[in-house]
Amino acid sequence: MGERTVQAVYFAEPGPANTERTLALAYERMRELDIRRVLVATTSGATGARAAQIFPADRLVVVSHSAGFTEPNVQELLPEHRAAIERAGVPILTCTHAFGGVGRAVRRKLATYQVDEIMAYTLRIFGQGVKVGVEMAVMAADAGLVRCDQEIITVAGTKSGADTALVIRPAHAQDLFDLQVLEIICKPRLGI
């Protein structure tokens, strides 16, 4: 087997100041590898709407927080950003977070952590965006929006905006340990 040299970008600080560069790096890598699907995390929808201006609609999926993430019955995806994403013809995935569903309810009610949240904390060792990228890949696989035998790119961030992009071979939740992080395109050098 040969070797391949691929440059990774490490930002000095996490956060939304890296959004444009992260999206550009992910777009460039998508073209180089002919990746057919890119997942972009968004909370308010601003990052998702910006991604919808950059990526081809047939290659992009925007992933929002689940309803009730911050408080019951609240969807953080703002209507104006949702409309812009939908006008671009980009699907929006909104579902239970792979690392924070029923296990989070157990923690909140019984004050004990479950495996899913322990996995989330472990992935955060590499940065919040790495955790979110892996989590989105699982969620999208379970929703049938990505194939587990094809590489994808995930774009996520630390609190807001985008600062992390990964090349991943996804897996369904029940096959999580088959998921592979193949490349780090970019991420912050510093943590949260």
WOGI-V460337 format. One record per residue. SS is DSSP state (a for helix, b for strand, c for the rest). PHI is phi in whole degrees, 0 to 359 (NA if undefined). Layout:
[[SS:PHI] [SS:PHI]]
//
This chain:
[[c:NA] [c:276] [c:241] [c:227] [c:261] [c:233] [c:276] [c:254] [b:254] [b:243] [b:283] [c:294] [c:226] [c:282] [c:125] [a:293] [a:297] [a:265] [a:302] [a:298] [a:293] [a:298] [a:297] [a:295] [a:296] [a:295] [a:297] [a:300] [a:291] [a:303] [a:292] [a:298] [a:264] [c:54] [c:289] [c:268] [c:216] [b:236] [b:256] [b:236] [b:285] [b:210] [c:255] [c:285] [c:107] [a:298] [a:293] [a:297] [a:294] [a:294] [a:299] [a:295] [a:277] [a:257] [c:270] [c:298] [a:301] [a:282] [a:248] [b:251] [b:229] [b:264] [b:244] [b:258] [c:295] [c:291] [c:299] [c:82] [c:298] [c:265] [c:199] [c:306] [c:67] [c:252] [c:250] [c:285] [c:291] [c:289] [a:305] [a:293] [a:286] [a:304] [a:298] [a:295] [a:295] [a:294] [a:300] [c:284] [c:81] [c:262] [b:289] [b:243] [b:261] [c:232] [c:202] [c:300] [c:289] [c:300] [c:252] [c:197] [c:266] [a:297] [a:301] [a:293] [a:297] [a:297] [a:299] [a:294] [a:273] [a:247] [c:58] [c:219] [c:279] [c:251] [a:304] [a:298] [a:285] [a:295] [a:297] [a:299] [a:297] [a:296] [a:295] [a:295] [c:304] [c:271] [c:124] [a:302] [a:295] [a:294] [a:301] [a:294] [a:300] [a:295] [a:298] [a:298] [a:299] [a:292] [a:299] [a:292] [a:296] [a:295] [c:276] [c:77] [c:267] [c:224] [c:265] [c:278] [c:254] [c:228] [b:288] [b:229] [b:243] [b:245] [b:234] [b:214] [c:212] [c:248] [c:75] [c:208] [c:70] [c:232] [c:215] [b:220] [b:224] [b:228] [b:259] [b:227] [b:258] [c:287] [c:211] [c:287] [a:305] [a:289] [a:240] [a:311] [a:283] [a:271] [c:298] [b:229] [b:273] [b:272] [b:211] [b:259] [b:281] [b:199] [b:191] [b:290] [c:285] [c:266] [c:277] [c:293]]
//
